[in-house]
Amino acid sequence: MVLGDSDEVKVGDTITAIGNPNGDLSFSKAKGKVLNVDKELLDKIDKERKYIWYDGDVISGYSGGPVYDKEGKNIGILNTKYVGDLSKYDFDNLSGIIPINRVKIVINNIIDSNQLN
């Protein structure tokens, strides 16, 4: 797996989440577009602006799975799905992705804290 740079992800980019919704290793994918989420909605669900939001139709079993850009680079890990009313917005689904750059920092911190002297 090649790790990408989540800072390069732009609104409108097509991305793909990989999941295992049946738990039987019959993996599936959900394509979608990176969304420019309405500020009013974002203030309700992501006050710290810590996710990349996209409109892929993911179901239970995708959480924790990788999300790839069109070049096949991992740009994040699927983490959450918004289940509230989206009828006044221009999208039907809203899923949150932890940016891979944040994941890299956490991994490095874990590795650094476990170094033996």
N, C-alpha and C positions, 0 to 999 in steps of 0.2 A: 504494500500500500504506500502510495506517495502522498505525503502531507502537503497540502496547498497553503495558501496565504489568505486567510479569511478577510483581511483588510482589502483585498482586491475584489471581493464580491460586490456586485452592483445590482441595484434595483432592475428587475427585468431579466436577469440572468436565469437560464434554465438550469435547474439542479435536480438531482435524483437521490432519493433516500432508499436505502436497502433495509429490509426488515424480515422478520421471521414470525409472521402473525399466527401461524398454526402451531408453532413450537416443535415442528417435525423436520426442521432443516430444509423445508421446501421454500427457499427464500423468494421474495417478490420485491418489486420496486414501485416507487411512486414518484413520477416526475411532476415538477411544478416550477413556478417562477418565484424569484425573490420579490417580496412585496414592499412597497412604500406604505407602511402601516399608518393609518390615520392617527394623528397625535392624541385625539380624545380617547380612542380605543387603547392606544399604547400607554397612556397615563393610567388606565385601569389595570392593565395586565403586566406591564413591564416598565415600571417607573425608573429602573436603573439602566434601561436600554442595553441589556446584556445578551439579547438573542438576535439571530438573523431570522426573520419571519418569512415563511413561504406558504404557497397555497396548495401544496401537494395533499392529496387525499389519503392520509395515513390512518392506519387503524392500530389497535392494540397489538403489540408485538414488534412495532418499529422502534419504540423507545430504546435508546442506547445504541442504535445502529448508525453506521456511517452515512454521510451525505456527500455526494460528489458533484464537482462542476463538470462542464462539458468536456474537459480535457482528462477526466478521470482522476482528478486530485481530490483528496478528502478535505473539505472545507469546514467540516463540523460534525457534531454528534446530535442526532435528533433527541429532543428532550421532552417536549410538551406539545399538547394540542389544545387550542382554545375551543371550548364547547358552548360559548354564549351565542347570542343572536348576532348574526353578521348581515342581516337583510338590508341594512342601509349602506353597506360597503360594496365595493366592486369585486368581491371575491367570496367564495362559498366556504373555503377551508382556510384555517390559519394554524400553522405548526411552527414551534420555536426550535431553533437549532443553536446549540452552544458552539460559538466560533472556535475553529481549530487553533487559532492563535492563543486563546484563553486556555485551551486544553494543554498546549505545549508548555505554558507557564506552570500549570499545576503539575504536570509530569516532571518537569525539571526541578521544581521545589521538592517533590517527593524523593527524587533521586538524590538531590543535594542533602536532604535531611537524613538519609539512610547511608551516607558514605561512612565507611570505616576508616579510621586514622591509623 
